[in-house]
């Protein structure tokens, strides 16, 4: 890894690989927050995932909610 690189690891509760629009959203979040600390990036991504869960609950799709883990490695 070079200085400034960010490694983003996550479980399928954050992104399951099936929704290209959701992938674009997560990539946008990463680009917008890449200058922040690893903890702040992680918190922002998890906040997004939790808000998505709330929408799933409201629509009656709570069975689609899964556990969430985000791990950020950032080389400074």
N, C-alpha and C positions, 0 to 999 in steps of 0.2 A: 504494500500500500504506500502511496505517495502522500506527502503532506496535503491535507485538505480532503482526502478521500474519505468516504463514508460507506461502511458496510451495513446493510439493512437486512436483518434476519427476522422472520415472522412466522407465526403459525397460521393455519388455514382459517382460524377465527377472525383474523385481520383481513386476509385476502385468500380466497380459495382457488384462484387461477381461472375462473370461468367468466368473469365479467370485465371486458376490456375498458369500459367506462370507469369502473371502480379502480382498475389498475392506473389509468390516466390520472384519476383524482389523487391516488397515493403518490404517484410520481410528482405531481404538482406540489403536494404538501412537502415532499422531500426537498424539491428545488427551492421553495419559498422559505424553508427553515434550515437549510444546510449550513448556514453561518452560526446557528445557535449551538449550544452545548448538546452533547449526545442525550443527556437527560431531557432537555427541553424538546428535542426532536421526538424522542420516544413518547413523552407525555402528549404531544400534539397528535401523533399517529393513534395512540390509544384513545384519546378523546374522540377522534373521528370515528373509530370503530364502535365506541360505546354509543355515540349518537345514532349510528346505523342500527345498532341493536334496538334502540328505542323506537325507531321507525318500524322495525320488524315486529315488535310487540304490538304497536298500534294497528298494524295491518293484519294481525292474527297469525303471523308467521314466526312465532317465537321458537318453533322447533328448528329453525335455521340458525339460531344463535349458538355459537361454539366458544370454547375457551380462547383466550387471547394472550399471546406473548409477543413482545417486540424486543429485539436486542439490537442496539446500535453500537458499532465500533467506529470511532472517528479518530483519524490520525491528525494530530495538530503539528 
